[in-house]
């Protein structure tokens, strides 16, 4: 159970509409908790809008993979389940989702994807483990603008990982189902993000 109760969804019509149209398709409990400070929730929404802009040209499933690897590296089960859920909604195949844990060797991942996922994994740990070689590999596949977007996305999940792990934010049913189907065989569990 969340350490601070989420606000009722019906009290947040503008925020709820934004998130229902987003990658998850529902208003997550994390945002319902953030909404206790509306200025933070609205600023967060603005950052989401900028990072997830359709103008970036990034495949939404790649965003989800980057976010999931970063969340796994930082240990946030809440965000791992959310990013797996959003990836599948974005068209990520079940086969690729299942192979994510072996992205370095799986033939399902391109060199460009491997470079982005390697940076996500290294950037999400403390101290930061991204090497000059990792970043050079990233730049060999992506423009400077795309590299900024990738690191901004990883950083966004750094915020979400810390927030949700500290709040023990309760996972929603759709994310739990995806976690159990795709992540549990790799050691994932609901843990402190259950209903209590």
Buried (B, 14 or more C-beta within 10 A) or exposed (E): EBEEEBBEBEEBEEBBEBBEEBBBEBBBBBBBBBBEEEEBBBEBBEBBEEBBEEEBEBEBBBBBBBBBBBBBBBEBBBBBBBBBBBBBBBEBEEEBBBBBBEBEEBEBBEEBBBBBBBBBBBBBEEEEBBEEEBBEBBEEBBEEEBBEBBBEBBBBBBEBBEBBBEBBBBBBEBBBEBBBBBBEEEEBEBEBBEEE
